[in-house]
Amino acid sequence: MDLVTAFHRSLDGFTTRVAQVEESQWGAPTPCEEWDVRTLVNHVVSETLWVSPLLSGATIAEVGDRFDGDQLGDDPAASARSAASAASSAADEAGVLDRTTHLSFGDTPSEEYLNQITADLAIHSWDLAVATGEDPVLDPEVVDKVGDWFQEREQLYRDSGAIGPRAPVPSDAGRQDRLLGAFGRNPDWSPDV
């Protein structure tokens, strides 16, 4: 599977799960200990809003604080769909993977940036699903794509504090559970544990 397709599928998986959140679930806990469901969704929507300007060559300074604060408003599902639509269009532009993205830690190939966002969308889709009782099974091809990409980056992510310690998973665990463990997620997490 090519990267842009994986990105689109990750976006779709996340926005589908946002649309399924019930009104009573916005304050529910998530595997991200400091975040409830609304905070998690706001984080991902905000991150998704950054995709279009960054892939178009904008710098962090040029974007400024435009995507700080609440990005969900009164209709989180519509906000998620709108952000996803803009990000999808940006990812579909010709030559997008050959560009340079100006991130807070330095200039980065756009291909690497899109891999990072694809991974974040996939992992947070799982976070949202288990927090709200939705289907936690991720697209297996996206899991493979993200898992292959993340293998050589896991320690760098951990050393930078972007992820927590590796969660133990059985040696015979499936690819999704191994990926979740690599990102510091307990595949058996539930709001009741």
Stockholm file with secondary structure:
# STOCKHOLM 1.0

chainA/1-193         MDLVTAFHRSLDGFTTRVAQVEESQWGAPTPCEEWDVRTLVNHVVSETLWVSPLLSGATIAEVGDRFDGDQLGDDPAASARSAASAASSAADEAGVLDRTTHLSFGDTPSEEYLNQITADLAIHSWDLAVATGEDPVLDPEVVDKVGDWFQEREQLYRDSGAIGPRAPVPSDAGRQDRLLGAFGRNPDWSPDV
#=GR chainA/1-193 SS CCHHHHHHHHHHHHHHHHHTCCGGGTTCBCSSTTCBHHHHHHHHHHHHHHHHHHHTTCCHHHHTTTTCSCCCTTCHHHHHHHHHHHHHHHHTSTTGGGSEEEETTEEEEHHHHHHHHHHHHHHHHHHHHHHHTCCCCCCHHHHHHHHHHHTTTHHHHHHHTSSCSCCCCCTTCCHHHHHHHHTTCCTTCCTTC
#=GC SS_cons         CCHHHHHHHHHHHHHHHHHTCCGGGTTCBCSSTTCBHHHHHHHHHHHHHHHHHHHTTCCHHHHTTTTCSCCCTTCHHHHHHHHHHHHHHHHTSTTGGGSEEEETTEEEEHHHHHHHHHHHHHHHHHHHHHHHTCCCCCCHHHHHHHHHHHTTTHHHHHHHTSSCSCCCCCTTCCHHHHHHHHTTCCTTCCTTC
//
